[in-house]
Amino acid sequence: MPGPTPITGVDFAAVFVTDYPAAVEFYGGTLGLEQSADYGKIPGGEFETGNLTLQVVDAAAIGREFVPNTHPTAFHVEDVEATRAELESKGVEFLAETIDSGVCHMAIFSDLDGNALMLHNRYAPRD
């Protein structure tokens, strides 16, 4: 069994994009996330989700090859269907019907660059 760790949480997760202004509109406008920082010198900034900061950065601006993240970042919402309907009314396309796993609801979609995102709500306790 590993010993105690000094790690107490996750401060941010990076999301690489190809069009930072469009990403600002998507994450800030469409998703309604608060933009807490805009880097200015490079096309990048930060968006708050409540418990995790998303660092959205133009990959090419920092010398990285853009490859979309295919593993979804799961956004907690109280009502997956209501939030899904709101996002669909703003033009967001979901990849499939909402999933009911028996303990949670999940609805998967992508940002403008194909980074996988998910609406998520756990409605039953973990075993």
VENUR-V133051 format. One record per run of one state. SS is the DSSP state (H for helix, E for strand, - for the rest). FROM is the first residue (numbers start at 1). TO is the last residue. Records with the same first field share a line. If there is no record, write none. Layout:
BEGIN
SS = FROM-TO  FROM-TO
END
This chain:
BEGIN
- = 1-11  18-19  31-33  39-43  49-52  63-72  77-79  90-93  95-98  101-103  111-115  123-127
E = 12-17  34-38  44-48  53-58  73-76  94-94  99-100  104-110  116-122
H = 20-30  59-62  80-89
END
